[in-house]
Amino acid sequence: MDDLRDKYLTAIANAADEAALEDLRVQAVGKKGEVSLQMRELGKMTPEERQVAGPKLNALKDELNSALAAKKQALGDAALDERLKTEWLDVTLPGHRRRPGTIHPISQVTEEVTAIFADMGFSVAEGPQVESDWYNFDALNIPGHHPARAEMDTFYMHREEGDNRPPHVLRTHTSPVQIRSMQEHGAPIRVIAPGRVYRADYDMTHTPMFHQVEGLAIDRDISMANLKWCLEEFVKAFFEVDDVELRFRASHFPFTEPSAEVDIRCSWEGGTLKIGEGDDWLEILGSGMVHPHVLRSGNIDPDEWQGFAFGVGIDRIAMLKYGIPDLRAFFDSDLRWLRHYGFASLDVPTLHGGLSR
């Protein structure tokens, strides 16, 4: 045992790193180490021999474990000292100038859109992001067999087996806010509803969570002509151009009738988007006259009132206006990206002062 003790104490003292130290621990006191094998031999000894050999082996094992722990601590301290030498900093030096934070493009564009529609007399309405399927689908004339209600497209909240309460979803659009606003304020009404929405999709132009702003205007004599003027004024103000040309294409949305997709004239010359000129068309939003079923869901008589509604993807128009190629970058939390595309925190967008830098 003396030879064993001298052998391992010397090897432990000379260990160069923690990996070598771990190998020595396994060789000495591991399950198949030399000391452990010696302790297994105690069973073959007489009681008198065990009384002598047992305490000596236990003392040897304790001594080697103590030496291993002390060496490990010493190696750790040495590594820390070495690291501190390379990371040394003179705390008396002046500090680095703190960079001001920036506003995320989504927040900036939301403020820009809000400023434009506020100038037209629209107020901002908000609602819950977890909605009952009645507000999210039924009230908006979306039938039970519609693909949007499938679990492959919509995030449904978990329900215990046997729970007969109506299902709830992460809202797939901000249209439920329109229903709640109609129920609360009645007609006439002019509101926009910006906010987060959720759909099961993910690629360069789709993310599971994104942002929309939807608009609603209801009065006694509102028509598609009012909708067209409103959208033209919005596009001119948002893209900061003097003139635009919009193209309305017949489409179908369950909550509007008639419904129209709206395209804007543009050009991609040289890879740069220019609004209001060129021979190309770019789809930017969906719109239409509010369906009578939707008005009734909001406790408004469709025989007396009518109105228009529209929906715009905030992320999408932010990409178009500020030349951001990949939607997923909005949610990566990359400080370099935020510093490049971010906006000064005190530059509040206004129509008279300018929307963007």
Buried (B, 14 or more C-beta within 10 A) or exposed (E): EEEBBEBBBEBBEEBEEEEBBBEBBEBBBBEEBBBBEBBEEEEEEEEEEBEEBEEEBEEBBEEBBEBBEEBBEEBEEEEEEEEEEEEEEEEEEEEEEEEEEBBBBBBBBBBBBBBBBBBBEBEBBEBEBEBBBBBBBBBBBBEEEEEBBEEEEBBEEEEEEEEEEEBBBBBBBBBBBBBBBBBEBEBEBBBBBBBBBBBBEEEEBBBEBBBBBBBBBBBEEBEBEBBBEBBBBBBBBBBEBEEBBBEBEEBEBBBBBBBBBBBBBBBEEEEEBBBBBBEBBBEBBBBBBBBBBBBBBBEBEBEEBBBBBBBBBBBBBBBBBBEBEEBEBBBEEEEEBBEEBBBEEEBEBBEEEEBBE
